[in-house]
Amino acid sequence: MKEKIYLLPGLMTDERLWERLIPFLEDEYELIHLPIPLTDDFDIATKQLESVIKDEKINLLGFSLGAYVGIHFTIKNPNRVNRLFLVAGTPSKMKEEEIEKRKQTLKQMNNMDFKGLSRHKVISLLEESNKNDEELISIVKNMFSDLGQEVYNVQMNSTFKRKALHNELISLDIPIKFFYSTEDRLFTHKSLDNFTSEHKHITKVSRIGTSHMIPLEVPEKLSFEIREWMK
């Protein structure tokens, strides 16, 4: 029987986030997509995940906002998680200036009759080498549009309510791995300063580049890091 890995997506992403990663891992592992619960309250989200996840103990991977949700779930359920993998996500709270910026974006999106992301905006989120990948551009654009305004509002509001969870993460007694791009503008790099070499259960792995959408942009490299984590 294949070992299972549960996958939590990020802001305005769904199971399509994993479609380029799955071919690299499906022969070895059973990959189970977990949608982020539709609530801006992390305690409620955790309760909903507790009822959805039937396995007693899981391997949990979260991407971006899903990484934070995964951290919150693990802290509340330390005996239900074998190991935790955080892709392009940290346990940090959002800075006040970033909250203000996002509130303005949220307002604009709602005032403009929610049209989703422009092609130009999608391309700005991608690694230079992927800016001509039409299939990739479509996946990111369509996920955002299909999930729609209600999901966008709830998920954006949840980001304003993040609390710093570094100490709680340090106190967990399980293997934890961070994987991120060195120039990712959406990743809080300073957050990792909280984790030093004395925290033996926490591994930090970076790749050179700007990519935030790591599961879609560098799936082969991510699959290698997942295998290492699963060992």
Helices and strands as residue ranges (DSSP letters): E 3-8, G 15-18, H 22-25, E 29-33, H 42-52, E 58-63, H 65-76, G 78-80, E 81-87, H 96-111, H 119-124, G 128-130, H 134-160, H 166-171, E 176-181, G 189-194, E 202-207, H 214-217, H 219-230
